[in-house]
């Protein structure tokens, strides 16, 4: 079998596939269309987020049996087109779930204890202890929207913090009582009523795109902390900023943004909304790195190797 690498991933994937007798071709240094044109006999392709896999591309790979997406999201792949051609699609959310869970917890603790502001204050020669009095996570109710690999990983990290955990996922019926009874299933109305903190971990779909808008944010019964380590377009930035200014959102932590490029390698900043976001004193940001650790880089590819070899290794 020939496997065409259209993006750069950890070499453990090609090493393991090669050891199993497959031929791995590195086309990551050229446009995807050129790689596909040069290797129309590929049985598998490997990519990340920047390449759009649609029916036209699949038609140019008539022998294709599988697609490997390094990472969790599948919004760049036309799943219906792949399924209609009998092509298996593998992703690897298991590989960076712990990284995302830890990053989300780190951002949350930084917000609650005002660590960024305290650091900046001391560096400016101030010693304002009262002005940086934090609040404890153990006294809060955390609502998790989306209880897949990432949401459940965040819940696992929270179980040692003593907080109450609510989880909402309309596509799962096995949430209630998870993690030895620490997680409680909840509908959105309950989250809007009871949550102090809301963390987004849902996939980007037609249903979730723009879900967190002015109306969604207005439903909370008390001021909340909002976190997004999932996908940027789930949150409408202007609506979030307006909610922050009104005080209905206390503070926010964002690792993803609605103006990111499809590759996640840069953001279309510079406009007034973006500048307003960066200038806001109660917003903490990071450059889409929640799942980006030394360990996850290896695990993302190792998980894909496991899946491919389990189905095609023979």
Beta strands, then each sheet from edge to edge (+ up, - down):
strand 1: 2-5
strand 2: 23-26
strand 3: 44-47
strand 4: 66-69
strand 5: 88-91
strand 6: 141-145
strand 7: 164-168
strand 8: 183-185
strand 9: 197-200
strand 10: 224-228
strand 11: 249-254
strand 12: 283-285
sheet 1: 2+ 1+ 3+ 4+ 5+
sheet 2: 8+ 7+ 6+ 9+ 10+ 11+ 12+
end
